[in-house]
Amino acid sequence: MKHKTLLIGTVVVLLLIFVVATLAYKTEKIDQSAQLAAANSAALVRMHSPSLGRADAPVVIVEFLDPACETCGALYPLVKDLMDAHPDKIRLVLRYAPFHQGADLVVAALEAARLQGKFWPALEALLANQHHWAPHHTAQVALIWPHLEGLGLNLAQLRTDMMSPAIAQIIAQDLADADTLAVTKTPEFFVNGKPLPRFGFDQLKILVDEALRDAQRR
């Protein structure tokens, strides 16, 4: 009986050590992410970054996005709803992190659509139909075209523009900034320069609400 009690006690102690070590590791990772963002603020937003909302909005959400990422597609409407709930208070800035196979070509197509003033309609059309052109997390650029029809785009021009060196440079810069900020998955959010302590829309909303309260106190 004493041996069994001792064994149970040992297991409990080991579990407690594991939990404490895990929490300490997560806290350290969060701190490192926050320090990286603070030390590399220029890497968060670039002049070329697409943005939605007032330029002087007190809250800026920076999202590193992969158009082939299912979670990015699922959270995008929730982010838009969050913005709608606080008119003129939130600006969304998108950065590209095309980690999935073939996603860089889809990003290039979105940038080419931006040259025609159709970035946001093109993005929303592709995210809404992600299941068709990105099966099994693999982007197939040949399948995106039907979803871009009806947006008023010159698709022939878009196909030419998406291969331009300027667009390739934008993608390369965003990937370099993602590396600088230790972004390894999508979507990755920063709110007024602060990374999410844990992934999830609830965590994003908490940071946004805090930033809104801070702005009201100024």
N, C-alpha and C positions, 0 to 999 in steps of 0.2 A: 504493500500500500504506500509506504514511504517512498519507494522507488518510483511508483507511478506519479505521486504528487510532485516529486522532484523533477520528473521528466516533463510534466505539464508546465511547471513553473519555468523550466528552461526554455520551453517552446514559446511561452508568453513573453519572456524577456527578449528572446531572439526576434519575435515579431515586432515588439516595441522598438528595438534597435533598428530594424528594417524600415519601419514607418518613419521614425525620426530621421534616418539617413535619407530616405526618399524625399521627405519634405525639405530637408536642408539642401538637397541637390536641386530640387525644383526652384527653391528660393534663389539659389546661386545663379541658376540659368536665367531666371527673370531679371535679376540684378545685372547680369552681364548684357542681356538684351537691351535693357534700359540705358546702360552706360554706352553701348555701341550707338544707339540712336542719338543720345545726347552729344556724343563726340563726333558724329558724322551727320549732323542735321542737313547738310547740303545734299546728302545722298537720298533724303526722303522725297523731296520734290524738285523736279527739273523744269526748266522753261517749256519743254516739249510735252509735259505730262497732261493728258486730258483731264479736265475738271468739270464738275457740275455743281452749280450753286454760286452764291455771291462771292466775289473775290475777297471781300472784307468780312466774311463770316467768322464769328469768334471761335467756332469749332471746325477743325480740319481733320477729316478722316482720310488717311492714306491707306490704300488697299493695293497690295501686290496680288495680281490676279492672273490666272491662267484660264483662257476661254474654254479649254477642254476639261477643266476641273468641275466635277459635279457639285461639290460644296460651294464653289464660287457662284454657280448658277442658282443654287437653292437660296443662298444668302442675299443675292443681289436685290430681289424684291423687298426683302426685309430692311435692307439698308435704305432703299428708296422710301419705304414707309416711315422709317425713322426720320428721314429728311423732311418728308411731308408733314410730320407731326410737329416740326420746329421750323416753320418757314423762315428762310433767309438767315438761319442761325448755323447751318451746317454746310460745309463744302466738301465734296467727295473728289479726291484726286486718285486717279488710277495709275499704277505702275505695272509693267508687264513682267511676269515670271513664267514664261512658257516652258514649264518643266516636262509636260507630257509630250510624247513623240508626235511630231507634226504640228504642234501648237504654235510654233514660231511663224509658220506660213499663215495661219489664221490671224495671228496678231498683225502680220504684214498686210493682210487684206483689210483689217480694221483700220490700220493707219492710212491705207489708200482710200478707204471710204471717208476718213476724216478730211482728206484733201478736197473732197466734194461736199463737205459740210454735213455728212451723214453718219458720223461716228456712233452717236448714241442709239439711233434707230437700228444701225447694223449690229451693234453689240447686243441689244435687247432681242433682236430677231434670232441671232445665233444662240444666245443663252437659252431662249425659250425652246429651241429645237436641237439642243445639244445631244439628245439621245439618238438623233438621226445621223449627224455628221461626226460624232465622237464616240462610237461604240467601243466598249472595253477600254475607255480612257485613252484611246488612240485617235488623234485628230486626222480626219481625211478631208483635206482641203477641196478635193474634187466634188464633195457632197455639200459644200456650203452654198453654192451658187443659187439653187432654187429658193433658199431662204433670204437671199438678198434681192431677189426680184420684187418689184412693186414698191421699192423704196426711192425710186427716182434716180438710181445710180447708173452711171455709164460703166457697165461691167467690163467692157473691152478696155477702157482706159484704166479701170481699177486693176485689171490683171497686169497691165504694163507698169503701173505705178508701184505695185506691191513688191516689185523686184528691184526698186531703186536703192542705191547705196545709202541714201539719207535715211530711209526707213530701216535698213539693216543696222545703221549706226544707233538709231533710237532703241532698238531691241537690245543691242549689245550694251548700251549704257545702262538700261534698266536691269539687265542681268548682272552687270558689274556692281550696281548699287545694291541689288539683292544680296550678292555675295558679301559686300562690305557690311551690311546690316544683319548678316547671318540668317537671312530668310531662306529656309529650306523646304517650305511647303506653302501651299495656297489654300484658301486666302489667308494672308497675313495682314493684320490691321495695326495701324498706329493712330492714336488720337492725340492731336496737338503734340506730336512727337513721342508720346508714351506708347510702348507696346502693350498688348493685352497680357495680363498676368496669367491667364489661362485661355485656351481657345474656346470660342462659342459666342453666339449672338448675345446671350445675356451679359457676358463679360464686356462686349463692345458697348452695349447699352449703358452699363454701369459707368464706364469711362466717359461716354458722351454726356451722361447726366451730370457727372462730376465737373466736366469741362464747362457745361452750360451754367452750373451754379457758380463756378469761379468767375465766369464772364459777367454774371449779374452783380457780383460783389464789387466789381471794379468801378 
